[in-house]
Amino acid sequence: MPRFSLRPLYSGVTWRRWAFMILGGLISTPYVTIAMFLAGSLGPGGSPWLPLVLFLLALAGGLAVTGLMPVVRRLECSIALEMLGTPEQPGRDTGWPARLRAAAWFTAHTVVGAGVGFFSVVIPILAGWIFTLPLFGQMSPLALDEGHWWALPLMLVLGLIPLLALGYGVVGLGALAASAAAWALGPSPEERIAAAERRADAQAERTRLARELHDSVGHALSIVTVQSAAAARVLEKDTEFARQALQAIEESARTALEDLDHVLGLLREEAGGDKRTPQRTLRDLADLLGKTGLEIDLHRTGDLDRLPAAVSREAYRIVQEGLTNVAKHAGRVPVELRLAADPGVLDLELSNPMGARTHGGDTGGRGLAGLGERVHVLRGTLSAGPDQDLWRLRVSIPIPKGST
């Protein structure tokens, strides 16, 4: 059972909402004046109800036409947000459904506000009159004398009733206005759907950027680890190999920094972020393989340069992540990479000896999970696992017809 409380009556929210409705009453003043003038001018000589009908029609018509104006909707949004706390996101739709909702809101705001303003003046006067009844015998049979001692507390109670009714009426109307403002002035259903789609697209883009950063930086760090270990072992015996390894470390680190700057620029929504650092594709495969420090046997068939940009970009990242996993889990072992661009499909296979350290296991990384996400987006298939003494990664990505 709800508990009776006086707290809403002195809440700041209630007083702001009361001021909002009083403002609507003030706005209604010229409309009421014009409607009374029209009703008085056209009403005489007909039915006694004609002036009232003309007054209501003129008032409702004037308010509705004004409410259809986009500028009125924007003003009502600002006022409602400041005084009601809603809608948090004003609607931008200028179609007729949105304009009709705004017109209904403006009409209700002014009419209800006029009523609240009227009762805000009349009820305190009525309450004051009731409070003073026992003090003036000429005004009431309940004169304050020895036989009617109970009149004063009775009149105090009776005088509080209309004041409480006014206060709780404002509380209820304010809550109703706050809930209706989101419907009348907030985004339309179409705008909400579009906003949800934009949020989903933004989240998908951030997920893609996270994968890009994981693949690029993770690959670079793995190559740095492999090349530095190799250089340390042959530093005194083969200085030329050590020099090449250090050069590969430098290039890998520079590439990782470029990718990091690119991704951070996109996350900061800097202008021209995509143009500053183009995304790598299979056209950059030779550069990628040359920095790994691994012995890679590459077999490629078909025209890889004519693949769709999305397929070529993701295939590059898949190869990059696959080589990163080799360096991380198997070390410096020979790798065989096959790329076949057949009509309608791109097949990618990467295999290597398992070595002393096996693939898989809980390493805390997201390598295979990230590969799965990339392949899933392109509606492809992926398999990865041991095959006798080899670790084999197979990926098949469909190519839309007419793309090659």
C-alpha positions as MATLAB code, in Angstrom:
seq = 'MPRFSLRPLYSGVTWRRWAFMILGGLISTPYVTIAMFLAGSLGPGGSPWLPLVLFLLALAGGLAVTGLMPVVRRLECSIALEMLGTPEQPGRDTGWPARLRAAAWFTAHTVVGAGVGFFSVVIPILAGWIFTLPLFGQMSPLALDEGHWWALPLMLVLGLIPLLALGYGVVGLGALAASAAAWALGPSPEERIAAAERRADAQAERTRLARELHDSVGHALSIVTVQSAAAARVLEKDTEFARQALQAIEESARTALEDLDHVLGLLREEAGGDKRTPQRTLRDLADLLGKTGLEIDLHRTGDLDRLPAAVSREAYRIVQEGLTNVAKHAGRVPVELRLAADPGVLDLELSNPMGARTHGGDTGGRGLAGLGERVHVLRGTLSAGPDQDLWRLRVSIPIPKGST';
ca = [
       0.000    0.000    0.000;
       1.513    3.387   -0.964;
       2.421    5.625    1.970;
       1.178    9.193    2.261;
       4.041   11.685    2.081;
       4.339   15.457    1.996;
       7.805   15.323    0.472;
       6.623   15.822   -3.150;
       4.947   19.082   -2.158;
       8.215   20.825   -1.272;
      10.432   19.069   -3.795;
      12.327   21.313   -6.198;
      11.233   19.082   -9.068;
       7.572   19.778   -8.290;
       8.102   23.534   -8.228;
       9.971   23.464  -11.535;
       7.165   21.493  -13.108;
       4.623   23.900  -11.622;
       6.556   26.807  -13.178;
       6.553   24.925  -16.488;
       2.764   24.697  -16.438;
       2.376   28.328  -15.344;
       4.532   29.296  -18.323;
       2.116   27.431  -20.571;
      -0.744   29.409  -19.013;
       1.036   32.669  -19.784;
       1.566   31.587  -23.393;
      -2.156   30.831  -23.698;
      -3.211   34.384  -22.768;
      -3.171   35.947  -26.274;
      -4.850   32.852  -27.753;
      -7.638   33.004  -25.166;
      -8.106   36.731  -25.798;
      -8.348   36.336  -29.575;
     -10.678   33.336  -29.253;
     -13.001   35.304  -26.913;
     -13.047   38.205  -29.365;
     -13.951   35.956  -32.298;
     -16.595   34.127  -30.310;
     -18.123   37.414  -29.180;
     -18.115   38.844  -32.692;
     -19.624   35.849  -34.469;
     -21.675   34.286  -31.741;
     -24.635   36.651  -31.103;
     -27.886   35.922  -32.852;
     -27.517   32.154  -32.932;
     -27.659   29.281  -30.503;
     -26.616   30.084  -26.918;
     -23.954   27.357  -27.258;
     -22.518   28.896  -30.417;
     -20.143   31.347  -28.652;
     -18.677   28.527  -26.558;
     -18.196   26.291  -29.608;
     -16.598   29.126  -31.562;
     -14.325   29.935  -28.621;
     -13.112   26.336  -28.283;
     -12.591   25.953  -32.050;
     -10.668   29.211  -32.335;
      -8.518   28.405  -29.299;
      -7.722   24.829  -30.353;
      -7.102   25.840  -33.986;
      -4.726   28.658  -33.099;
      -2.738   26.527  -30.682;
      -2.523   23.573  -33.054;
      -1.369   25.678  -36.016;
       1.310   27.312  -33.868;
       2.452   23.935  -32.548;
       3.069   22.673  -36.094;
       5.921   25.143  -36.551;
       9.369   23.496  -36.185;
      10.705   26.475  -34.234;
       7.965   26.029  -31.628;
       8.947   22.388  -31.216;
      12.579   23.331  -30.671;
      11.613   25.922  -28.072;
       9.327   23.461  -26.290;
      12.162   20.897  -26.280;
      14.521   23.377  -24.624;
      11.947   24.434  -22.028;
      10.894   20.859  -21.257;
      14.502   19.689  -20.904;
      15.317   22.510  -18.510;
      12.159   22.356  -16.378;
      11.007   18.737  -16.732;
      14.330   17.014  -17.345;
      13.060   15.341  -20.508;
      13.501   14.577  -23.371;
      17.234   14.018  -23.017;
      17.559   13.729  -26.793;
      15.246   16.074  -28.758;
      13.746   14.717  -31.930;
      15.017   15.991  -35.277;
      12.344   14.473  -37.477;
      10.391   17.098  -39.456;
       7.770   14.726  -40.861;
       4.074   15.184  -40.240;
       3.724   12.552  -37.480;
       6.390   14.319  -35.415;
       4.863   17.736  -36.105;
       1.412   16.524  -35.094;
       2.792   15.173  -31.813;
       4.460   18.520  -31.186;
       1.206   20.355  -31.950;
      -0.694   18.143  -29.499;
       1.974   18.768  -26.865;
       1.912   22.556  -27.333;
      -1.883   22.615  -27.155;
      -1.948   20.493  -24.002;
       0.852   22.535  -22.416;
      -0.980   25.832  -22.863;
      -4.463   24.573  -21.985;
      -3.397   22.624  -18.907;
      -1.101   25.473  -17.936;
      -4.000   27.918  -18.111;
      -6.041   25.645  -15.855;
      -3.196   25.236  -13.366;
      -2.625   28.989  -13.359;
      -6.322   29.650  -12.711;
      -6.518   27.213   -9.797;
      -3.174   28.429   -8.443;
      -4.843   31.818   -7.927;
      -8.355   30.723   -6.931;
      -7.562   27.899   -4.498;
      -5.274   29.900   -2.157;
      -7.953   32.634   -2.038;
     -10.603   29.997   -1.251;
      -8.419   28.463    1.451;
      -7.782   31.842    3.031;
     -11.496   32.586    3.087;
     -12.209   29.244    4.789;
      -9.475   29.883    7.374;
     -11.060   33.204    8.362;
     -14.687   32.034    8.546;
     -14.662   31.391   12.312;
     -13.215   34.822   13.003;
     -16.086   36.801   11.482;
     -19.585   35.949   12.678;
     -21.241   37.881    9.888;
     -19.597   35.619    7.312;
     -20.547   32.269    8.810;
     -22.973   30.680   11.233;
     -19.937   29.045   12.823;
     -19.050   32.147   14.862;
     -16.110   31.761   17.206;
     -17.887   31.825   20.558;
     -18.086   29.581   23.564;
     -20.441   27.141   21.867;
     -18.394   26.688   18.734;
     -14.794   26.221   19.922;
     -14.280   23.471   17.375;
     -14.914   25.794   14.414;
     -11.328   27.065   14.151;
      -9.577   23.642   13.858;
     -12.359   22.449   11.555;
     -11.906   25.385    9.217;
      -8.133   24.908    9.279;
      -8.592   21.304    8.133;
     -11.165   22.256    5.509;
      -8.892   25.019    4.230;
      -5.936   22.636    3.878;
      -7.905   20.206    1.702;
      -8.004   22.386   -1.467;
      -4.350   23.379   -0.955;
      -3.299   19.723   -0.740;
      -5.470   18.923   -3.758;
      -3.727   21.678   -5.718;
      -0.281   20.497   -4.615;
      -0.811   16.839   -5.443;
      -2.573   17.785   -8.651;
       0.555   19.654   -9.715;
       2.669   16.642   -8.707;
       0.555   14.284  -10.820;
       0.319   16.597  -13.831;
       4.063   17.249  -13.671;
       4.872   13.549  -13.666;
       2.479   13.013  -16.578;
       4.067   15.887  -18.505;
       7.563   14.519  -17.906;
       6.607   11.106  -19.257;
       4.677   12.536  -22.221;
       7.483   14.898  -23.249;
       9.676   12.020  -24.417;
       6.859   10.789  -26.668;
       5.869   14.197  -28.031;
       9.240   15.921  -28.348;
      11.792   13.094  -28.297;
      13.148   11.084  -31.218;
      10.638    9.310  -33.422;
      10.718    5.486  -33.691;
      12.587    5.839  -36.975;
      15.161    8.111  -35.341;
      15.602    5.677  -32.461;
      16.193    2.800  -34.887;
      18.696    4.883  -36.855;
      20.499    5.863  -33.626;
      20.642    2.225  -32.529;
      22.090    1.258  -35.902;
      24.711    4.000  -35.626;
      25.685    2.781  -32.156;
      25.923   -0.784  -33.446;
      28.060    0.359  -36.388;
      30.314    2.351  -34.067;
      30.727   -0.645  -31.758;
      31.482   -2.908  -34.716;
      34.069   -0.419  -35.958;
      35.709   -0.251  -32.543;
      35.799   -4.041  -32.407;
      37.418   -4.109  -35.840;
      39.989   -1.539  -34.757;
      40.755   -3.569  -31.641;
      41.409   -6.604  -33.844;
      43.633   -4.519  -36.129;
      45.645   -3.273  -33.183;
      45.945   -6.763  -31.661;
      47.092   -8.293  -34.930;
      49.541   -5.566  -35.897;
      51.208   -4.917  -32.555;
      51.106   -8.569  -31.520;
      52.741   -9.567  -34.792;
      55.428   -6.929  -34.424;
      56.265   -7.954  -30.864;
      56.439  -11.625  -31.846;
      58.774  -10.842  -34.744;
      60.914   -8.636  -32.512;
      61.191  -11.532  -30.051;
      62.183  -14.049  -32.740;
      64.624  -11.765  -34.537;
      66.295  -10.504  -31.366;
      66.780  -14.072  -30.107;
      68.266  -15.091  -33.448;
      70.539  -12.052  -33.551;
      71.782  -12.740  -30.034;
      72.747  -16.303  -30.937;
      74.779  -15.385  -34.043;
      75.973  -11.906  -33.081;
      79.635  -12.927  -32.933;
      79.573  -15.598  -35.656;
      77.446  -13.955  -38.374;
      77.362  -10.186  -38.043;
      75.610   -9.747  -41.392;
      72.671  -11.926  -40.296;
      72.546  -10.074  -36.979;
      72.457   -6.761  -38.849;
      69.577   -7.962  -41.023;
      67.707   -9.196  -37.947;
      68.116   -5.828  -36.231;
      66.933   -4.076  -39.380;
      63.838   -6.306  -39.454;
      63.209   -5.444  -35.794;
      63.416   -1.738  -36.620;
      61.026   -2.044  -39.569;
      58.539   -4.162  -37.598;
      58.544   -1.691  -34.719;
      58.060    1.235  -37.107;
      55.157   -0.513  -38.817;
      53.547   -1.270  -35.460;
      53.890    2.372  -34.432;
      52.286    3.500  -37.694;
      49.377    1.112  -37.158;
      49.037    2.222  -33.547;
      48.936    5.878  -34.602;
      46.395    5.030  -37.292;
      44.058    3.189  -34.900;
      44.331    5.816  -32.168;
      43.621    8.507  -34.741;
      40.443    6.722  -35.780;
      39.368    6.299  -32.164;
      39.846   10.023  -31.637;
      37.821   10.582  -34.814;
      40.538   12.690  -36.344;
      39.787   13.971  -39.824;
      41.541   12.025  -42.535;
      42.535    9.152  -40.298;
      41.829    6.524  -42.955;
      43.697    8.467  -45.647;
      46.794    9.048  -43.517;
      47.591    5.347  -43.104;
      46.025    3.058  -45.725;
      45.129   -0.421  -44.541;
      47.392   -3.194  -45.720;
      46.260   -5.889  -48.146;
      47.769   -8.909  -49.864;
      49.661   -6.482  -52.104;
      51.876   -5.889  -49.045;
      52.414   -9.625  -48.444;
      56.050   -9.659  -49.589;
      56.946   -6.914  -47.106;
      55.183   -8.814  -44.321;
      56.978  -12.104  -45.051;
      60.350  -10.398  -45.275;
      60.166   -9.092  -41.713;
      59.221  -12.283  -39.922;
      62.644  -13.914  -39.745;
      60.937  -17.222  -40.546;
      61.693  -19.538  -43.456;
      58.497  -19.269  -45.477;
      57.693  -21.293  -48.585;
      55.010  -19.312  -50.437;
      52.738  -20.889  -53.067;
      50.225  -18.563  -54.715;
      47.826  -19.257  -57.557;
      45.326  -16.987  -59.195;
      45.324  -13.194  -59.382;
      45.496  -12.065  -55.756;
      45.707   -8.402  -56.786;
      42.131   -8.446  -58.134;
      40.512   -9.654  -54.931;
      37.871   -7.400  -53.309;
      39.438   -4.919  -50.909;
      37.703   -6.375  -47.853;
      38.785   -9.926  -48.683;
      42.377   -8.893  -49.440;
      42.614   -6.823  -46.258;
      41.284   -9.558  -43.997;
      43.393  -12.233  -45.708;
      46.498  -10.142  -45.013;
      45.573   -9.903  -41.330;
      44.862  -13.634  -41.184;
      48.315  -14.419  -42.593;
      49.848  -11.911  -40.178;
      48.130  -13.449  -37.179;
      48.971  -16.961  -38.338;
      52.680  -16.112  -38.606;
      52.508  -14.418  -35.208;
      51.158  -17.634  -33.702;
      53.938  -19.626  -35.367;
      56.632  -17.351  -33.936;
      54.973  -17.334  -30.512;
      54.256  -21.038  -30.134;
      56.702  -22.897  -32.426;
      59.653  -20.547  -32.739;
      61.903  -20.409  -35.811;
      60.473  -23.276  -37.833;
      59.862  -23.539  -41.587;
      56.429  -22.406  -42.693;
      54.471  -23.290  -45.806;
      51.903  -20.741  -46.981;
      49.448  -21.442  -49.786;
      47.122  -18.823  -51.306;
      44.741  -19.779  -54.092;
      42.342  -17.292  -55.652;
      39.947  -19.545  -57.517;
      36.674  -18.373  -59.087;
      34.283  -17.599  -56.238;
      36.611  -18.451  -53.328;
      39.948  -17.604  -51.729;
      41.657  -20.546  -50.016;
      44.428  -19.900  -47.524;
      46.493  -22.592  -45.807;
      49.380  -22.100  -43.409;
      51.260  -25.066  -41.926;
      54.374  -25.503  -39.813;
      56.035  -28.144  -37.636;
      54.689  -28.107  -34.115;
      58.184  -27.784  -32.643;
      58.998  -28.019  -28.973;
      56.114  -25.686  -28.080;
      52.672  -26.646  -29.296;
      49.919  -24.389  -30.522;
      46.701  -24.010  -28.604;
      46.327  -24.083  -24.876;
      45.259  -21.185  -22.709;
      47.726  -18.407  -23.486;
      45.390  -15.604  -22.543;
      45.416  -14.254  -26.116;
      42.678  -13.765  -28.668;
      44.556  -14.907  -31.778;
      42.287  -17.708  -32.990;
      39.180  -15.942  -31.665;
      40.103  -12.829  -33.648;
      40.689  -14.930  -36.766;
      37.295  -16.540  -36.296;
      35.621  -13.130  -36.058;
      37.289  -11.943  -39.251;
      36.337  -15.043  -41.187;
      32.777  -15.030  -39.818;
      32.226  -11.453  -41.008;
      33.174  -12.534  -44.548;
      30.927  -15.636  -44.311;
      33.933  -17.918  -44.612;
      35.108  -21.044  -42.789;
      38.143  -21.612  -40.593;
      39.809  -24.669  -39.131;
      42.968  -24.816  -37.046;
      44.621  -27.695  -35.256;
      47.284  -30.376  -35.294;
      47.637  -32.593  -38.362;
      50.104  -35.365  -37.523;
      53.319  -33.474  -36.697;
      52.138  -30.208  -38.285;
      49.948  -27.356  -37.126;
      47.651  -26.443  -39.963;
      45.473  -23.347  -40.394;
      42.894  -23.452  -43.200;
      40.636  -20.591  -44.227;
      38.146  -20.420  -47.080;
      36.543  -17.050  -47.943;
      33.815  -16.752  -50.591;
      34.304  -14.079  -53.239;
      31.172  -12.342  -54.575;
      30.517  -12.888  -58.264;
      31.856  -10.157  -60.482;
      34.414   -9.023  -57.876;
      37.455  -10.522  -59.581;
];
